[in-house]
Amino acid sequence: MTATDGGHARHRLDDVIHAPVRFSIVAALAKVENAEFAAVRDAVELGLRAVQAGRTA
């Protein structure tokens, strides 16, 4: 995938049968031992609003 494809591959997954954000986070973390939250957030193209919406508390 390249920058000219129109964004992160997650956007091409079917939300009904996949958890696109979860897949993206797992893929981003699979290659590293440690990662800062901001780096993962940016890698999977999550905005602050999406992150806040995921909070359960």
Number of C-alpha atoms within 10 A of each C-alpha: 8 8 7 6 8 9 13 14 13 17 12 9 13 10 11 7 7 11 12 17 17 12 14 19 14 12 14 16 14 10 9 8 6 8 11 7 9 9 11 17 18 10 15 21 16 13 10 9 8 11 10 9 8 8 7 5 3
